[in-house]
Amino acid sequence: MSGPLAGVRVLDLTTVLLGPYCTRLLADLGAEVVKVEPPGGDPTRRLGPARSEGMGGVHLNVNRGKRSVVCDLKRPEEREALLRLAADCDVFVHNVRPAAIERLGLGYADVAAAAPGIVYCAAVGFGAGGPRAGRPAYDDLVQAATGLADLDAGPDGAPRYVPSVIADKTTGLMAAVGILGALVRRGATGRGCEVEVPMYESMASFLMAEHLYGHAFEPPLAPVGYTRATSPQRRPFATRDGHIALMPYTDAQWAAFFRAAGRPELAGDARFRDLGARTANIDALYATAAELVAERTTGAWLALLEEADVPVSRVASLADLLEEEHAAAVGLFEEEEHPTEGRVRTVRGPIRFPGLPEHRPRPAERLGQSSAELLGRADPPRPEPVPGAEDRPGAPD
């Protein structure tokens, strides 16, 4: 075993993307993650193309590094087996609604009684104490409820969802951070604790770090919304033959850009001479930049601005990313032979620990593959509905 979380054992009752993304992060850091699935398996197994039943592309990516066991939590003997397994774990994480997890007999008090010192993480839709507590939550709903869909409104003003399950993944990141914090506390005190990570609050906190803006003061000094980010002129700029992303930020970078564009005098323009002036005149700044960028080709701008050390990039598609030079050089995407699925591609975790042995997560398992070893049962029980399965936040419609 290797990685900074080597020796940490995680019992993972999460499904779909929010929780599995969280526990994949922990697995990538070296934790042993035991993924507990209902008899029919995590729905994520059926997302995307597959070579065999229950082994879709999304599952292969987000559930790598994990052992799979099957428990029908409707059966008392299955629940007891799960609690015995929990007694040998450091972390218990789920994304079941509060009332449903209590009905299953797997609330914090239940699990802590079987596993004193456990770090118990509940990823929920809305935090306890608010009027939405206990209600279902999904990525699209949270994007809408926290203002993200409105923030990403199209040219016609209609709200739009960001084309990524960003609320799920943001909450998964927050849950991983919460778990790591609780593990550090346990290391210092010897005591476990309960960790609540709500989707709504996670996404709102993530967005409002910069967008609280003038409302950081009372009374407010300006409307909500970071003006540079919300400028209608903020977009990849059209060149003569494509588009580039241009992001000068400092005074020196903007001066270098204006020199490269053949308009050095613009660095002294009162509207653009420092960060405060540029922020106040952001629409004019970006409109001016767009006019200048349109005069040259993408290749010409890349050469000029890379030489001038001005942040710039061509605009890639997702397909381009798979073959991009830097991604290839750092091994971001790897091909490997899966024990049952043949040749597969995986995206590596971005965190590196120079000087430590590299941790290589195990490939995603087939449903119930580790049940015999970890639960003493060779075959999954026959499929039955799991009470509260529909109560998990972070699932698709």
C-alpha positions as CSV (number, residue, x, y, z in Angstrom):
1,M,0.0,0.0,0.0
2,S,1.2,3.5,-0.7
3,G,-0.1,7.1,-0.7
4,P,-0.6,9.5,2.2
5,L,-3.9,7.8,3.2
6,A,-2.4,4.2,3.2
7,G,-3.9,2.4,6.1
8,V,-7.1,4.4,6.1
9,R,-10.2,2.3,5.4
10,V,-13.4,3.8,4.0
11,L,-16.8,2.3,4.0
12,D,-18.6,3.9,1.0
13,L,-22.4,3.7,0.7
14,T,-22.6,6.5,-1.9
15,T,-24.0,6.2,-5.4
16,V,-24.0,8.0,-8.7
17,L,-21.3,10.8,-8.8
18,L,-21.2,13.1,-5.7
19,G,-20.1,10.5,-3.2
20,P,-18.2,8.2,-5.6
21,Y,-16.2,11.2,-6.8
22,C,-15.4,12.0,-3.1
23,T,-14.3,8.4,-2.4
24,R,-12.3,8.2,-5.6
25,L,-10.3,11.2,-4.4
26,L,-9.6,9.3,-1.1
27,A,-8.8,6.1,-3.0
28,D,-6.4,8.1,-5.3
29,L,-4.6,9.2,-2.1
30,G,-4.1,5.6,-1.0
31,A,-7.2,4.9,1.2
32,E,-8.7,1.4,1.0
33,V,-12.3,2.1,-0.1
34,V,-15.0,-0.6,0.2
35,K,-17.9,0.3,-2.0
36,V,-21.2,-1.1,-0.7
37,E,-23.8,-1.5,-3.4
38,P,-27.4,-2.6,-3.5
39,P,-28.1,-5.9,-5.3
40,G,-28.8,-4.1,-8.6
41,G,-25.6,-2.1,-8.3
42,D,-24.8,1.6,-8.3
43,P,-26.7,3.3,-11.1
44,T,-23.4,4.8,-12.2
45,R,-22.5,1.3,-13.6
46,R,-25.1,1.9,-16.4
47,L,-23.9,5.4,-17.4
48,G,-22.2,5.6,-20.7
49,P,-21.1,3.0,-23.2
50,A,-19.9,-0.4,-21.9
51,R,-18.4,-3.6,-23.1
52,S,-20.2,-5.7,-20.5
53,E,-23.2,-5.2,-18.2
54,G,-22.6,-2.9,-15.3
55,M,-19.2,-1.8,-16.3
56,G,-19.9,1.5,-18.1
57,G,-17.3,4.2,-18.8
58,V,-18.3,6.5,-15.9
59,H,-18.2,3.7,-13.4
60,L,-14.7,2.7,-14.6
61,N,-13.5,6.2,-14.0
62,V,-15.2,7.3,-10.7
63,N,-15.1,3.9,-9.0
64,R,-11.5,2.9,-9.6
65,G,-9.4,2.1,-6.5
66,K,-12.4,0.5,-4.7
67,R,-13.6,-2.9,-3.6
68,S,-17.2,-3.8,-4.4
69,V,-19.4,-5.6,-2.0
70,V,-23.2,-6.1,-2.2
71,C,-25.5,-5.6,0.7
72,D,-29.3,-5.7,0.7
73,L,-29.9,-3.3,3.6
74,K,-33.6,-4.3,3.8
75,R,-32.4,-7.6,5.4
76,P,-31.4,-7.3,9.1
77,E,-28.6,-9.8,8.7
78,E,-27.1,-7.7,5.8
79,R,-27.2,-4.6,7.9
80,E,-25.4,-6.4,10.8
81,A,-22.8,-7.6,8.4
82,L,-22.3,-4.0,7.2
83,L,-21.9,-2.8,10.8
84,R,-19.3,-5.5,11.5
85,L,-17.4,-4.3,8.5
86,A,-17.8,-0.7,9.7
87,A,-16.1,-1.7,13.0
88,D,-12.9,-2.2,11.1
89,C,-13.1,1.1,9.2
90,D,-12.0,4.6,9.8
91,V,-14.5,6.4,7.7
92,F,-18.2,5.8,6.8
93,V,-19.7,8.0,4.0
94,H,-23.1,8.0,2.5
95,N,-25.4,10.3,0.4
96,V,-28.8,9.1,1.6
97,R,-31.4,11.5,2.9
98,P,-31.4,11.9,6.7
99,A,-34.8,10.2,7.4
100,A,-34.0,7.3,5.0
101,I,-30.6,6.6,6.6
102,E,-32.2,6.5,10.1
103,R,-34.9,4.1,8.8
104,L,-32.1,1.8,7.6
105,G,-30.6,1.9,11.1
106,L,-27.4,3.4,9.8
107,G,-27.5,6.9,11.4
108,Y,-24.5,8.3,13.1
109,A,-25.4,7.0,16.5
110,D,-26.0,3.5,15.1
111,V,-22.7,3.4,13.2
112,A,-20.7,5.0,16.0
113,A,-22.0,2.5,18.5
114,A,-20.6,-0.3,16.3
115,A,-17.4,1.6,15.4
116,P,-16.3,4.0,18.1
117,G,-14.0,6.6,16.7
118,I,-15.5,6.4,13.2
119,V,-15.5,9.5,11.0
120,Y,-19.1,9.6,9.7
121,C,-19.7,11.8,6.6
122,A,-23.3,12.5,5.4
123,A,-23.5,14.2,2.0
124,V,-27.0,15.6,1.9
125,G,-29.0,18.0,-0.3
126,F,-29.6,20.8,2.2
127,G,-28.2,21.4,5.6
128,A,-30.0,20.5,8.8
129,G,-31.9,23.4,10.4
130,G,-33.2,25.0,7.2
131,P,-36.6,24.7,5.6
132,R,-35.3,22.5,2.8
133,A,-33.6,20.0,5.1
134,G,-34.4,16.5,4.1
135,R,-35.6,17.4,0.6
136,P,-34.2,15.6,-2.5
137,A,-31.4,17.4,-4.4
138,Y,-29.8,16.8,-7.7
139,D,-27.1,18.6,-9.7
140,D,-29.5,20.5,-12.0
141,L,-31.7,21.5,-9.1
142,V,-28.7,22.8,-7.1
143,Q,-27.3,24.7,-10.1
144,A,-30.6,26.4,-10.3
145,A,-31.2,27.0,-6.6
146,T,-27.7,28.5,-6.0
147,G,-27.8,31.0,-8.9
148,L,-25.4,29.2,-11.2
149,A,-28.0,28.6,-13.9
150,D,-28.9,32.2,-13.9
151,L,-25.2,33.2,-13.9
152,D,-24.7,31.1,-17.0
153,A,-27.7,32.6,-18.8
154,G,-27.5,32.6,-22.6
155,P,-27.7,35.6,-25.0
156,D,-31.5,35.5,-24.8
157,G,-31.3,35.7,-21.0
158,A,-32.7,32.2,-20.4
159,P,-30.9,30.3,-17.6
160,R,-28.7,27.4,-18.6
161,Y,-27.0,24.6,-16.8
162,V,-23.3,24.3,-16.9
163,P,-22.6,21.2,-19.1
164,S,-20.9,19.3,-16.3
165,V,-22.3,17.8,-13.0
166,I,-20.4,20.5,-11.2
167,A,-22.6,20.7,-8.1
168,D,-22.0,16.9,-7.5
169,K,-18.3,17.2,-8.0
170,T,-17.9,20.4,-6.0
171,T,-19.7,18.7,-3.1
172,G,-17.6,15.6,-3.5
173,L,-14.5,17.8,-3.1
174,M,-16.0,19.4,0.0
175,A,-16.8,16.1,1.5
176,A,-13.3,14.8,0.9
177,V,-11.9,17.9,2.6
178,G,-14.3,17.5,5.5
179,I,-13.3,13.8,5.9
180,L,-9.6,14.7,5.8
181,G,-10.1,17.4,8.5
182,A,-12.0,14.9,10.7
183,L,-9.2,12.4,10.3
184,V,-6.6,14.9,11.3
185,R,-8.7,15.8,14.4
186,R,-9.1,12.1,15.2
187,G,-5.3,11.7,15.0
188,A,-4.9,14.4,17.6
189,T,-7.8,13.5,19.9
190,G,-8.5,9.9,19.3
191,R,-12.2,10.8,18.7
192,G,-14.3,10.5,15.6
193,C,-17.1,12.8,14.7
194,E,-20.0,13.4,12.4
195,V,-19.4,15.5,9.2
196,E,-22.4,17.0,7.3
197,V,-21.7,18.2,3.7
198,P,-24.8,19.7,2.0
199,M,-24.9,20.2,-1.8
200,Y,-26.8,23.5,-1.6
201,E,-24.4,25.1,0.9
202,S,-21.3,23.7,-0.9
203,M,-22.2,25.1,-4.2
204,A,-23.4,28.5,-2.8
205,S,-20.1,28.8,-0.8
206,F,-18.1,27.9,-3.9
207,L,-19.8,30.5,-6.1
208,M,-20.0,33.3,-3.6
209,A,-16.3,33.3,-2.7
210,E,-15.9,35.9,-5.4
211,H,-19.5,36.7,-6.4
212,L,-20.5,38.1,-2.9
213,Y,-18.5,41.1,-4.1
214,G,-20.1,44.3,-2.9
215,H,-22.4,42.5,-0.6
216,A,-19.4,41.6,1.6
217,F,-20.2,44.9,3.2
218,E,-23.4,46.0,5.0
219,P,-24.9,48.1,3.6
220,P,-23.7,46.7,0.2
221,L,-21.1,48.8,-1.7
222,A,-22.0,47.2,-5.0
223,P,-24.3,44.5,-6.4
224,V,-23.5,40.8,-6.1
225,G,-21.4,39.4,-8.9
226,Y,-17.7,39.7,-9.7
227,T,-17.8,42.2,-12.6
228,R,-14.8,40.7,-14.5
229,A,-16.4,37.3,-14.5
230,T,-19.9,38.5,-15.4
231,S,-18.9,40.8,-18.2
232,P,-20.8,40.0,-21.4
233,Q,-17.5,40.6,-23.2
234,R,-15.7,37.9,-21.3
235,R,-15.3,35.0,-23.7
236,P,-12.7,33.4,-25.9
237,F,-11.7,36.0,-28.5
238,A,-12.0,35.4,-32.3
239,T,-8.8,35.4,-34.3
240,R,-8.6,35.5,-38.0
241,D,-8.9,31.7,-38.1
242,G,-10.2,30.5,-34.8
243,H,-10.3,31.5,-31.1
244,I,-7.9,32.1,-28.2
245,A,-8.3,32.4,-24.5
246,L,-6.5,35.6,-23.5
247,M,-5.9,36.3,-19.8
248,P,-3.5,39.1,-19.0
249,Y,-4.1,40.1,-15.3
250,T,-1.3,42.2,-13.9
251,D,-0.3,45.6,-15.1
252,A,2.8,44.2,-16.7
253,Q,0.9,41.5,-18.6
254,W,-1.6,44.0,-20.0
255,A,1.3,46.3,-21.0
256,A,3.0,43.3,-22.7
257,F,-0.2,42.4,-24.6
258,F,-0.8,45.9,-25.8
259,R,2.9,46.1,-27.0
260,A,2.5,42.7,-28.8
261,A,-0.7,44.1,-30.4
262,G,1.1,47.2,-31.7
263,R,-0.8,49.5,-29.4
264,P,1.6,50.2,-26.4
265,E,-0.1,53.5,-25.7
266,L,-3.2,51.7,-24.4
267,A,-1.2,50.6,-21.3
268,G,-1.3,54.3,-20.2
269,D,-5.0,54.7,-21.0
270,A,-6.7,55.9,-17.8
271,R,-9.3,53.2,-18.2
272,F,-6.7,50.4,-18.3
273,R,-3.7,51.6,-16.3
274,D,-4.2,49.5,-13.1
275,L,-6.4,46.7,-11.7
276,G,-9.0,49.0,-10.2
277,A,-9.4,51.0,-13.5
278,R,-9.6,47.8,-15.6
279,T,-12.2,46.3,-13.2
280,A,-14.4,49.5,-13.5
281,N,-14.1,49.5,-17.3
282,I,-14.0,45.7,-17.9
283,D,-16.5,45.8,-20.8
284,A,-14.5,48.4,-22.6
285,L,-11.2,46.5,-21.9
286,Y,-12.5,43.2,-23.2
287,A,-14.1,44.9,-26.3
288,T,-10.8,46.5,-27.1
289,A,-8.9,43.3,-26.7
290,A,-11.4,41.5,-28.9
291,E,-10.8,44.1,-31.7
292,L,-7.0,43.7,-31.5
293,V,-7.1,39.9,-31.4
294,A,-9.2,39.7,-34.5
295,E,-6.3,41.2,-36.5
296,R,-4.0,38.1,-36.3
297,T,-4.2,34.3,-36.6
298,T,-4.3,32.0,-33.7
299,G,-0.8,30.7,-34.4
300,A,0.6,34.2,-34.6
301,W,-1.0,35.2,-31.3
302,L,0.2,32.1,-29.5
303,A,3.8,32.7,-30.7
304,L,3.7,36.4,-29.8
305,L,2.1,36.1,-26.4
306,E,4.0,33.0,-25.2
307,E,7.2,34.9,-26.0
308,A,5.9,37.9,-24.1
309,D,4.9,35.6,-21.1
310,V,1.2,36.7,-21.4
311,P,-1.2,33.9,-20.4
312,V,-2.8,32.6,-23.6
313,S,-4.2,29.3,-24.9
314,R,-5.9,27.9,-28.0
315,V,-9.5,26.8,-27.3
316,A,-9.6,23.0,-27.1
317,S,-12.5,20.6,-27.3
318,L,-12.8,17.7,-24.9
319,A,-11.6,15.4,-27.7
320,D,-8.6,17.6,-28.3
321,L,-7.7,17.3,-24.6
322,L,-7.1,13.5,-25.0
323,E,-4.3,14.2,-27.4
324,E,-3.0,17.5,-26.0
325,E,0.8,17.8,-25.7
326,H,1.0,18.9,-22.1
327,A,-1.6,16.3,-21.0
328,A,0.5,13.6,-22.7
329,A,3.8,14.8,-21.2
330,V,2.5,14.6,-17.6
331,G,0.6,11.3,-18.2
332,L,-2.8,12.8,-17.4
333,F,-4.6,10.1,-19.4
334,E,-3.3,6.5,-19.2
335,E,-4.2,3.3,-21.0
336,E,-4.2,0.1,-19.1
337,E,-5.4,-3.5,-19.4
338,H,-8.5,-4.0,-17.2
339,P,-8.9,-7.6,-15.8
340,T,-12.3,-8.0,-17.5
341,E,-12.9,-5.0,-19.7
342,G,-9.9,-5.1,-21.9
343,R,-8.0,-1.9,-22.9
344,V,-9.3,1.1,-21.1
345,R,-8.3,4.8,-20.6
346,T,-8.3,6.5,-17.2
347,V,-7.7,10.1,-16.2
348,R,-5.2,10.3,-13.3
349,G,-5.7,12.3,-10.2
350,P,-3.9,15.6,-10.4
351,I,-2.3,15.6,-7.0
352,R,1.4,14.5,-6.9
353,F,3.6,13.9,-3.9
354,P,7.2,14.2,-5.2
355,G,9.5,12.0,-3.1
356,L,6.8,9.5,-2.1
357,P,6.2,6.2,-3.9
358,E,3.5,6.6,-6.6
359,H,0.1,5.1,-5.6
360,R,-1.6,3.1,-8.4
361,P,-5.3,2.6,-7.7
362,R,-6.8,-0.8,-8.5
363,P,-9.2,-1.0,-11.5
364,A,-12.9,-0.6,-10.9
365,E,-14.4,-3.9,-9.8
366,R,-17.4,-5.9,-11.1
367,L,-20.5,-5.9,-8.9
368,G,-19.9,-7.8,-5.7
369,Q,-16.4,-8.8,-6.7
370,S,-15.0,-8.5,-3.1
371,S,-18.1,-9.8,-1.3
372,A,-16.7,-13.2,-0.6
373,E,-13.4,-11.8,0.8
374,L,-14.9,-9.0,2.9
375,L,-18.3,-10.4,3.8
376,G,-17.7,-14.1,3.6
377,R,-20.3,-14.5,0.8
378,A,-19.6,-15.7,-2.7
379,D,-22.6,-14.4,-4.5
380,P,-24.7,-11.2,-4.2
381,P,-28.2,-11.7,-2.8
382,R,-31.1,-11.6,-5.1
383,P,-32.0,-8.1,-6.2
384,E,-34.6,-6.3,-4.1
385,P,-35.4,-2.6,-3.8
386,V,-33.3,-0.8,-1.1
387,P,-35.4,1.4,1.2
388,G,-34.5,5.0,0.7
389,A,-32.5,4.4,-2.5
390,E,-34.5,7.1,-4.2
391,D,-33.6,9.4,-1.4
392,R,-29.9,9.8,-2.4
393,P,-28.8,13.4,-3.4
394,G,-26.6,13.7,-6.4
395,A,-28.4,11.2,-8.6
396,P,-29.6,12.0,-12.1
397,D,-33.2,12.3,-13.1
